[in-house]
Amino acid sequence: MRFITVAGMCFTTALAGSLPFSRYGMIDAPVADVLEHTQASIGLGFTAYGFQNSDGSSESNFALAGCVEIGLLDRVQVGGTYLGAGGFSAQVRVLALRESITRPGIAIGVENLTGEKNYEFFEDDSTLYQYPADQNLSAYFVITKNLDYLAHIPVCLSLGWGTGRFQQKEDSDGFSNPLPGLFMAVEMHPSNVLSLAVEWDGRDANLGARYHINRRVSVGAALAEFEQALRGDERDKTDVMQNTKFTISAEFVLGPFFNRTTLEPAERLRRTQDEEALRRLEEERRRALQEIEELLRAMEGGS
């Protein structure tokens, strides 16, 4: 299930300085999943954060973010993201291998398609925050696997590597990443309407949850960069990148406006989030395999 995916799959999309739920993915990490053909997703996020002024006083602020994504041909997803002071950027994702019950999904993509190298929301002295690495043209690949029907575990795993915003320079934000660009996420879905997720997005650790009001509307909350709160007094509280952030979000799904008939029955059930129907389909599949095996043994015994 994406985190939580609007269509019920391992979805699905915060890096230091980024805003949770500002892109289609887990919390802010991509997943190997795309929207259906001509299906659209609209996401809105409100992030609150605090920091310390040079005189020792505390200050709080907030940020707004939004994204619109559209699925094409059940293989491609394109969209745009708005990050306040950072402005607008675009992203594209291609599904190289669709996930099945036994195999993972694989996707490649590029985020922050903009000429602004420091593209992100947060500002430092009224200018965009100066990152050690360029934030634009961030390419990545990611592998995602839902273990629901393979191992009967309500967990979805994602593992990927990327450039740009996924990279953390040495000692950036107070931490050193031994594998720059590596990101991963674990999502637990105790029910069809609730998902809990924890991720390392390449630079920060994030916690989040999402609740589906219905198939088309979901709400979420996340605590981003929570590893900063574990550092104690050694962190620089005047640096907005070294403070945790809290986000609430809403996601709306429209369409698909033009249906495609190329989906397999099991895939169509999975995309419509009919978990009970898919479970029954798997039971029938196992029962049929057992009957075939018994028939083969009987034929061998008769010969």
Secondary structure, DSSP 8 states (H G I E B T S, - for coil): -BTT-TTSSSB----TT--TTSSSSSSSS--S----TT-EEEEEEEEEEEEE-TTS-EEEEEEEEEEEEEEETTTEEEEEEE-GGG-EEEEEEEEEE---SSS-EEEEEEE--SS-TT-SS-EETTEE---SS--SSEEEEEEEEE-TTTTS--EEEEEEEESGGG---TTGGG---SSTTEEEEEEE-SSSSEEEEEEE-SS-EEEEEEEESSSSEEEEEEEESGGGGGSGGGS-TTSGGGS-EEEEEEEEEE--SS--S-S-HHHHHHHTT-HHHHHHHHHHHHHHHHHHHHHHHHHHHH-
